[in-house]
Amino acid sequence: MKRFLGFVVSFVCTATVFAQEQVSVQFVNQYEDALSNIRVSNAGKDSTYTTDEKGFTVISVTPTDPVNIHLDGYTAVTTTLADIQSKSKITLHKNFAWKDLLNPMFYIINGGLWLLLFIVFAETGLFVGFFLPGDSLLFVAGIYSSDLMNEFYKSLGIEAIQNEWIDLFLLVGLISFMGIIGNTVGYWFGRKIGPAMFTWRDRFLFKKKYLHDAHDFFEKHGGGAIVFARFLPIIRTFAPIVAGIVNMDKKKFAFYNIVGCFAWVISMIFAGHFLQIWVRKQFGFELRDHLEAIVIIIVLVTTLPVFWKLFFGKKSSKAS
């Protein structure tokens, strides 16, 4: 009898193994980053899988049992073999961390077009956006321009206009409008109560030093500072305030404000959009798969002038 039971158990286990199917699947997070060391629980068995650089691997699961997928720091997912075969990609959502606020994809995924527009306005209109990834956010928005504009069309209840150029120019127009409005608010704020800001104490979201840096930058470059400031983090937050403080002519400010905003938005949006297309054609890979490296490069390029002024500007003034 014991032998018979042992045979039955062995037969059932063998049948279960043979009932398993192998399926190729890609594991990514909500930012489209590839994931590895995935733990899969199925039919009472736990397995860990490594993936290639794009997140692809082959897993073995039974078609009758649920498939539980785990990764430390991510929300677990429960799915089925049929669902995996139909999608060929599983997205695990990364748990929130404060450093995500520096990731432009965080805003694209969680807020889309409307959060993007608010951030562009807040960076100058609310004077607290200097820590936001403005340049890299617009660059990434250029890569995802079609998705963002589809969201816009959907909100209006109309069908998407399947035209690359219309999408780009509408996106540029919406973002530029918010940037112009934000700068205008900063300018009027500077005219009304800006001088008192030089007596404010430093706070978490306000440093008097940033205001002085923006003032020096404005004094050096004049009206053109409104244009240049758009390409410089921190400086672009406080430059319109300083313009108001020094009573820059309204029409002159409006002109430089419009020119600078359109120049900034067009260069960043078009760079992201067309560089993505060029890289795909020339090298056969997606630029969006390497966003982390791109964001780091953009941050370094845009912040280098600021840090250069902070460190080497002080040495020059001391020497003189």
C-alpha positions in Angstrom: 0.0 0.0 0.0 2.8 2.4 0.9 4.5 1.6 -2.4 1.3 2.3 -4.2 0.8 5.7 -2.5 4.4 6.6 -3.2 3.9 5.7 -6.8 0.8 7.9 -7.0 2.5 10.9 -5.4 5.5 10.5 -7.7 3.1 10.3 -10.7 1.2 13.4 -9.7 4.4 15.4 -9.1 5.8 14.2 -12.5 2.5 15.1 -14.2 2.6 18.6 -12.6 6.2 19.2 -13.9 5.3 18.1 -17.4 2.2 20.3 -17.2 4.4 23.4 -16.8 4.8 25.6 -19.8 7.7 27.9 -20.7 6.9 31.4 -21.7 9.2 34.3 -22.6 8.3 37.5 -20.7 9.8 40.9 -20.1 9.9 42.4 -16.6 10.0 46.2 -16.3 8.9 48.9 -13.8 6.5 51.8 -14.5 9.5 53.8 -15.7 10.3 51.2 -18.4 13.5 50.2 -16.6 14.4 46.5 -16.9 14.2 44.4 -13.8 16.1 41.3 -12.7 16.2 38.7 -9.9 12.4 38.2 -10.2 10.8 35.7 -7.8 8.0 33.7 -9.2 5.6 31.6 -7.0 3.5 29.0 -8.9 2.0 25.7 -8.0 3.6 25.8 -4.5 7.1 26.3 -5.9 9.3 29.5 -5.7 11.8 30.3 -8.4 14.2 33.2 -9.0 14.9 34.3 -12.5 17.6 36.6 -13.9 16.9 38.6 -17.0 18.9 40.2 -19.9 19.6 43.9 -20.2 16.1 44.5 -21.5 14.4 42.5 -18.8 13.6 39.4 -20.8 13.7 35.9 -19.4 11.9 32.5 -19.8 9.8 31.3 -16.9 8.1 27.9 -16.3 4.6 28.0 -14.9 1.5 25.8 -14.8 -1.6 27.0 -16.7 -4.0 26.1 -13.9 -2.4 27.9 -11.0 -2.1 31.6 -10.3 1.4 33.2 -10.8 2.7 35.5 -8.1 5.5 37.7 -9.0 7.7 39.4 -6.3 10.6 41.8 -6.2 11.9 43.7 -3.1 10.8 47.3 -3.2 8.0 46.7 -5.6 4.3 45.9 -5.3 3.7 42.1 -5.9 1.6 41.1 -9.0 -0.7 38.1 -9.3 -1.5 37.0 -12.8 -2.1 33.9 -15.0 -0.2 32.1 -17.7 -2.8 33.1 -20.3 -2.4 36.8 -19.3 1.4 36.6 -19.5 1.2 35.0 -23.0 -1.2 37.7 -24.3 0.9 40.6 -23.0 4.5 39.3 -23.0 5.4 42.0 -20.5 4.8 42.4 -16.8 5.1 45.8 -15.2 6.0 45.9 -11.5 5.3 49.2 -9.7 8.2 50.6 -7.7 7.3 51.8 -4.2 7.6 55.6 -3.8 11.0 57.0 -2.6 11.9 60.7 -2.3 14.5 60.4 -5.0 11.7 59.7 -7.5 11.0 63.4 -7.4 14.2 63.9 -9.4 13.1 61.3 -12.0 11.2 63.0 -14.9 9.5 59.7 -15.7 7.8 59.9 -12.3 5.8 62.9 -13.4 5.1 61.5 -16.9 3.7 58.3 -15.5 1.9 59.6 -12.5 0.6 63.0 -13.7 1.0 63.0 -17.5 0.5 66.2 -19.4 -1.4 68.2 -16.7 1.3 67.7 -14.1 3.9 68.5 -16.6 2.2 71.9 -17.4 1.8 72.6 -13.7 5.5 72.0 -13.0 6.5 74.3 -15.8 4.3 77.0 -14.3 5.4 76.3 -10.7 9.1 76.5 -11.5 8.8 80.2 -11.9 5.2 81.1 -10.9 5.3 79.5 -7.4 9.1 80.0 -6.8 9.4 76.6 -5.2 10.2 74.5 -8.3 13.9 75.0 -8.6 14.5 71.4 -7.4 12.3 70.0 -10.2 13.8 68.3 -13.2 12.7 71.0 -15.7 15.1 70.4 -18.6 15.2 66.6 -18.4 11.4 66.6 -18.0 10.9 68.5 -21.2 13.4 66.2 -23.0 11.5 63.1 -21.8 8.2 64.8 -22.8 9.6 65.1 -26.3 10.1 61.3 -26.4 6.6 60.7 -25.1 5.0 63.5 -27.1 2.4 61.3 -28.8 1.3 59.7 -25.5 1.0 63.1 -23.8 -1.1 64.6 -26.7 -3.3 61.5 -26.8 -4.1 62.3 -23.2 -4.9 65.9 -24.2 -7.2 64.8 -27.1 -9.0 62.3 -24.8 -9.6 65.0 -22.2 -11.3 67.1 -24.9 -13.4 64.1 -26.0 -12.0 64.1 -29.6 -10.1 61.5 -31.6 -6.3 61.7 -31.6 -4.8 63.5 -34.5 -2.3 61.0 -35.9 0.2 63.7 -37.0 3.6 64.0 -35.6 4.1 67.7 -36.3 0.7 68.8 -35.0 1.3 66.9 -31.8 4.7 68.5 -31.4 3.6 72.1 -32.0 0.5 71.7 -29.8 2.7 70.4 -27.0 5.2 73.2 -27.5 2.4 75.7 -27.4 0.8 74.4 -24.3 4.1 74.2 -22.3 5.3 77.6 -23.6 2.0 79.2 -22.6 2.4 77.9 -19.0 6.0 78.9 -18.9 5.2 82.4 -20.1 2.4 82.7 -17.5 4.7 81.5 -14.8 7.4 84.0 -15.6 4.8 86.8 -15.7 3.6 85.9 -12.2 7.2 86.0 -11.0 7.8 89.4 -12.6 4.7 90.9 -11.0 5.6 89.4 -7.7 9.0 91.0 -7.9 7.5 94.4 -8.7 5.1 94.2 -5.7 7.0 92.6 -2.8 10.3 91.4 -4.4 12.5 93.8 -2.5 11.4 92.5 0.8 12.6 89.0 -0.2 16.2 90.1 0.3 15.4 90.3 4.0 13.7 86.9 4.3 15.4 84.2 6.3 16.5 81.0 4.6 13.9 78.2 4.5 13.7 74.7 3.2 12.3 75.9 -0.2 13.9 79.4 -0.2 17.5 80.4 -0.1 18.4 84.0 -0.2 21.7 83.1 -1.9 19.7 81.9 -5.0 18.1 85.3 -5.2 21.5 87.1 -5.1 22.9 84.7 -7.7 19.9 85.5 -10.0 20.4 89.2 -9.4 24.1 89.1 -10.3 23.3 87.1 -13.4 20.6 89.6 -14.4 23.0 92.6 -13.9 25.6 90.9 -16.1 23.4 89.9 -19.0 20.6 92.5 -18.9 17.4 91.6 -20.8 19.0 88.6 -22.4 19.2 87.1 -18.9 15.5 86.3 -19.2 16.3 84.2 -22.3 19.5 82.6 -20.9 17.9 81.9 -17.5 15.4 79.5 -19.1 18.3 77.1 -19.7 19.7 77.3 -16.1 18.1 75.6 -13.1 17.6 77.7 -10.0 18.4 80.9 -12.0 15.3 80.6 -14.1 13.2 80.4 -10.9 14.3 83.7 -9.6 15.3 85.7 -12.8 11.7 87.0 -13.4 11.5 88.1 -9.8 14.7 90.1 -10.1 13.4 91.6 -13.4 10.4 92.9 -11.4 12.6 94.1 -8.6 14.7 96.2 -10.9 11.6 97.5 -12.7 12.4 96.2 -16.1 10.2 97.6 -18.8 7.0 95.6 -19.1 7.1 95.3 -22.9 10.7 94.5 -22.9 10.2 91.8 -20.3 7.3 90.3 -22.2 9.4 90.1 -25.4 12.3 88.4 -23.8 9.9 86.2 -21.8 8.2 84.9 -24.9 11.4 84.4 -26.9 13.2 82.7 -24.1 10.3 80.4 -23.2 9.7 79.2 -26.8 13.5 78.8 -27.4 13.7 76.6 -24.2 10.7 74.5 -24.9 11.3 73.9 -28.6 14.9 73.0 -28.1 14.2 70.5 -25.3 11.0 68.9 -26.8 12.4 68.6 -30.3 15.7 67.3 -29.0 14.0 64.5 -27.1 11.6 63.6 -29.9 14.0 63.6 -32.9 17.0 62.2 -31.1 14.9 59.2 -30.1 14.0 58.7 -33.8 17.6 59.1 -35.0 19.0 56.8 -32.4 16.4 54.1 -33.2 17.3 54.3 -37.0 21.0 54.6 -36.6 21.7 52.2 -33.7 18.6 50.1 -33.4 17.7 50.7 -29.8 15.2 52.9 -27.9 16.5 56.0 -26.3 13.8 55.7 -23.6 15.6 52.5 -22.4 18.5 54.6 -21.3 16.7 57.6 -19.7 18.7 57.4 -16.5 22.0 58.1 -18.3 20.4 60.8 -20.4 18.9 62.6 -17.4 22.3 62.6 -15.7 23.9 64.1 -18.8 21.3 66.8 -19.1 21.5 67.7 -15.4 25.3 68.0 -15.6 25.2 70.1 -18.7 22.5 72.5 -17.4 23.9 72.8 -13.9 27.6 73.1 -14.7 27.4 76.9 -15.4 25.7 77.4 -12.1 28.3 75.4 -10.1 31.1 77.0 -12.1 29.9 80.4 -11.1 29.5 79.3 -7.4 33.0 77.9 -7.1 35.2 79.7 -9.5 33.3 83.0 -9.4 34.1 83.3 -5.7 37.8 82.7 -6.4 37.9 85.3 -9.1 36.3 87.9 -6.9 38.7 87.1 -4.1 41.7 87.4 -6.4 40.5 90.8 -7.7 
